[in-house]
Amino acid sequence: MLWLGRGNGCTKFAVNADGTLSNPQDITIAASGGHQALSVAAGFSADGSTMYAAVNGQNRVVALDAATRVRLGPVGCRAMLKTCRSAWGGVPRGIRMTYLPG
């Protein structure tokens, strides 16, 4: 699979044996407070079941079920024992998964 970030969402493609792409599936990430969702980076859970998208323009991270493309619960500081940190100006530009026990 190839995930391509774009304005207000991302697109999931199947990668064929010859390297071409097929079966595009759009995933919409809604605007929030008048700000578009500009998904600029993605990370995946260890088992590949959850995709985390850094959403520039809204200063947040969203979690999506990688198989169904359905948005999951909130992600943020200590939400669901996952955390995101941004490196510049408070805007998420990349993803690093960290487990925080207890």
Long-range contacts (C-beta under 8 A, 24 or more apart in sequence): 1-66, 3-42, 3-51, 5-38, 5-39, 5-40, 5-41, 5-42, 5-53, 6-39, 7-36, 7-37, 7-38, 8-36, 8-37, 8-38, 9-37, 9-39, 10-39, 10-42, 10-53, 12-69, 25-69, 27-64, 27-69, 29-53, 29-55, 29-62, 29-71, 32-58, 32-60, 33-58, 37-62, 40-92, 40-93, 41-92, 41-93, 41-94, 41-95, 42-95, 43-94, 43-95, 43-96, 43-97, 45-97, 52-82, 52-84, 52-95, 52-97, 53-95, 54-84, 54-92, 54-93, 54-94, 54-95, 55-92, 56-91, 56-92, 56-93, 59-86, 59-90, 59-91, 59-92, 60-92, 61-92, 61-95
